[in-house]
Amino acid sequence: MTGDGPPSPGPVALRSLARTDFPLLGTWLAAPHVARWWSDPGDPASLEARYGPTVDGDDPTEVFVATVGGEPVGLVQRYRLADEPGWVVALGPAGVPPDAFGIDYLVGDPARTGRGLGPAMIEALVADSWRRYPECPTCVVAVHADNRRSWRALERSGFARAWAGRLDTDDPADGGPHVVYLRRRPAG
């Protein structure tokens, strides 16, 4: 070990979210370390309303369960900004190109935090997203400025801070100061 951080949690695999994952997702969303930053309610009706259209393919956002050794450990999602016009406007001050894609992520089990799982999940999703969205030159993530663990995970994953300020959105979950991180598509 070089002392540069925690050991790798092992390879992260992604599989599409299924309705059978909703009870586990509800548990994750209720965990204090997630609920502070991720405002989705975890009751069955809310999970169906929010994630059912994604599972059915009726929402362009793609949601995945991240696994390590086959064990579910977190949730990641991606979306093209072009499919979310409000985000194009909100992220405009950060210089985010409208042809970017965005990601969100959470480590579900609090016992798994602080062990390198966040950066590994981010890297797995971003690597897959470069292939999925060959037209997108940039990945963007908006993080609440107080969520240090999240922005440190992004920095460990090759993201650079591009902007800090308040996002102009209609979503109360986006309140407060945020930092925006960008990662450019690798050359070649």
C-alpha positions as CSV (number, residue, x, y, z in Angstrom):
1,M,0.0,0.0,0.0
2,T,1.3,3.4,-0.9
3,G,-0.6,5.4,1.6
4,D,-2.5,7.3,-1.2
5,G,-5.9,6.1,0.2
6,P,-7.9,3.0,1.1
7,P,-7.3,-0.2,-0.8
8,S,-9.4,-0.9,-3.8
9,P,-12.8,-2.4,-3.0
10,G,-12.5,-4.8,-6.0
11,P,-14.0,-4.5,-9.4
12,V,-17.3,-2.8,-9.6
13,A,-20.0,-4.2,-12.0
14,L,-23.1,-2.4,-13.0
15,R,-26.5,-3.9,-13.6
16,S,-29.8,-2.2,-14.5
17,L,-32.0,-1.3,-11.6
18,A,-35.0,-3.7,-11.3
19,R,-38.2,-3.4,-9.3
20,T,-36.9,-6.2,-7.1
21,D,-34.2,-3.7,-6.0
22,F,-36.7,-1.1,-4.7
23,P,-36.8,-2.4,-1.1
24,L,-33.0,-2.3,-0.8
25,L,-32.9,1.1,-2.5
26,G,-35.5,2.3,0.1
27,T,-33.2,1.2,2.9
28,W,-30.3,3.0,1.3
29,L,-32.2,6.2,0.8
30,A,-33.3,6.2,4.5
31,A,-29.7,5.8,5.7
32,P,-28.6,9.1,7.3
33,H,-25.4,9.3,5.2
34,V,-27.5,9.1,2.0
35,A,-30.7,11.0,3.1
36,R,-28.7,14.1,3.9
37,W,-27.7,14.5,0.3
38,W,-30.2,12.4,-1.7
39,S,-33.7,13.7,-1.1
40,D,-35.8,10.9,-2.8
41,P,-38.3,9.3,-0.4
42,G,-37.8,5.6,0.1
43,D,-41.4,4.4,0.5
44,P,-42.8,1.9,-2.1
45,A,-45.1,4.4,-3.8
46,S,-42.4,7.0,-4.1
47,L,-39.9,4.5,-5.4
48,E,-42.3,3.3,-8.0
49,A,-43.2,6.9,-9.1
50,R,-39.5,7.9,-9.3
51,Y,-37.8,4.8,-10.6
52,G,-40.6,2.8,-12.2
53,P,-40.5,4.8,-15.5
54,T,-36.7,4.2,-15.6
55,V,-37.1,0.5,-15.1
56,D,-39.8,0.4,-17.8
57,G,-37.6,2.4,-20.3
58,D,-39.9,5.4,-20.3
59,D,-37.4,7.8,-18.8
60,P,-34.1,8.4,-20.6
61,T,-32.1,8.4,-17.3
62,E,-30.3,5.1,-16.9
63,V,-30.1,3.8,-13.3
64,F,-27.8,0.9,-12.2
65,V,-27.1,-1.0,-9.1
66,A,-23.3,-1.1,-8.5
67,T,-22.1,-4.5,-7.3
68,V,-18.8,-5.9,-5.9
69,G,-18.5,-9.6,-6.1
70,G,-22.2,-9.8,-7.0
71,E,-23.2,-7.9,-3.8
72,P,-25.2,-4.7,-4.3
73,V,-23.3,-1.8,-2.8
74,G,-24.7,1.3,-4.3
75,L,-26.7,3.1,-6.9
76,V,-25.4,5.1,-9.9
77,Q,-27.3,6.9,-12.7
78,R,-26.5,8.8,-15.8
79,Y,-28.4,11.1,-18.2
80,R,-27.6,13.3,-21.1
81,L,-28.0,17.0,-20.4
82,A,-29.9,17.3,-23.7
83,D,-32.6,15.2,-22.1
84,E,-32.8,17.5,-19.1
85,P,-33.2,21.1,-20.4
86,G,-33.5,22.5,-16.9
87,W,-30.0,21.2,-16.1
88,V,-28.6,22.8,-19.2
89,V,-29.7,26.2,-17.9
90,A,-28.8,25.5,-14.3
91,L,-25.3,24.4,-15.2
92,G,-24.7,27.1,-17.9
93,P,-22.8,29.4,-15.4
94,A,-20.3,26.6,-14.8
95,G,-19.5,26.4,-18.6
96,V,-20.9,22.9,-19.0
97,P,-21.5,22.1,-22.6
98,P,-25.1,21.2,-23.4
99,D,-23.9,17.9,-25.0
100,A,-22.4,16.7,-21.7
101,F,-23.8,13.8,-19.7
102,G,-24.3,13.9,-15.9
103,I,-24.0,11.3,-13.2
104,D,-25.2,10.7,-9.7
105,Y,-24.2,8.0,-7.2
106,L,-24.6,6.8,-3.7
107,V,-22.8,4.2,-1.6
108,G,-25.7,2.4,0.1
109,D,-24.1,0.7,3.2
110,P,-22.5,3.2,5.7
111,A,-20.0,0.5,6.6
112,R,-18.7,0.6,3.0
113,T,-18.0,4.3,3.0
114,G,-14.5,5.6,3.2
115,R,-13.0,2.5,1.6
116,G,-12.6,3.6,-2.0
117,L,-15.9,2.4,-3.2
118,G,-17.2,5.8,-4.3
119,P,-14.3,6.4,-6.7
120,A,-14.5,2.9,-8.0
121,M,-18.3,3.2,-8.7
122,I,-17.8,6.6,-10.4
123,E,-15.0,5.2,-12.6
124,A,-17.0,2.2,-13.6
125,L,-20.0,4.4,-14.6
126,V,-17.9,7.0,-16.4
127,A,-15.9,4.4,-18.4
128,D,-19.1,2.7,-19.5
129,S,-20.7,6.1,-20.3
130,W,-17.9,7.2,-22.7
131,R,-18.9,4.1,-24.7
132,R,-22.7,4.7,-24.3
133,Y,-22.5,8.4,-25.3
134,P,-19.7,8.7,-27.9
135,E,-21.1,12.2,-28.8
136,C,-20.6,13.6,-25.3
137,P,-17.3,15.3,-24.7
138,T,-17.8,15.9,-20.9
139,C,-19.1,14.3,-17.8
140,V,-20.6,16.7,-15.2
141,V,-21.5,16.3,-11.5
142,A,-23.1,18.9,-9.3
143,V,-22.4,18.2,-5.6
144,H,-23.6,20.1,-2.5
145,A,-20.5,22.1,-1.3
146,D,-20.7,20.5,2.1
147,N,-20.6,17.0,0.8
148,R,-16.8,16.7,1.0
149,R,-16.7,12.9,0.7
150,S,-18.5,13.1,-2.6
151,W,-16.3,15.8,-4.1
152,R,-13.1,14.0,-2.9
153,A,-14.4,10.8,-4.6
154,L,-14.8,12.8,-7.8
155,E,-11.3,14.3,-7.5
156,R,-9.8,10.8,-7.0
157,S,-11.7,9.8,-10.2
158,G,-10.1,12.5,-12.4
159,F,-12.7,15.2,-12.1
160,A,-11.7,18.9,-11.8
161,R,-13.8,21.5,-10.0
162,A,-15.1,23.9,-12.5
163,W,-17.5,26.2,-10.6
164,A,-19.0,26.9,-7.2
165,G,-22.2,28.8,-6.4
166,R,-25.9,28.3,-6.1
167,L,-27.8,26.4,-8.8
168,D,-30.9,28.0,-10.3
169,T,-33.4,25.2,-10.3
170,D,-37.0,24.6,-9.2
171,D,-36.0,21.5,-7.2
172,P,-35.7,22.3,-3.5
173,A,-33.1,19.4,-3.2
174,D,-30.7,21.6,-5.2
175,G,-30.8,24.3,-2.6
176,G,-27.6,25.7,-1.0
177,P,-24.2,26.1,-2.4
178,H,-22.9,23.6,-4.9
179,V,-19.7,22.7,-6.6
180,V,-19.6,21.5,-10.2
181,Y,-17.0,19.0,-11.3
182,L,-16.2,18.1,-14.9
183,R,-14.2,15.3,-16.5
184,R,-13.3,15.6,-20.2
185,R,-13.4,12.6,-22.5
186,P,-9.9,11.1,-22.8
187,A,-8.1,11.7,-26.1
188,G,-7.8,8.9,-28.5
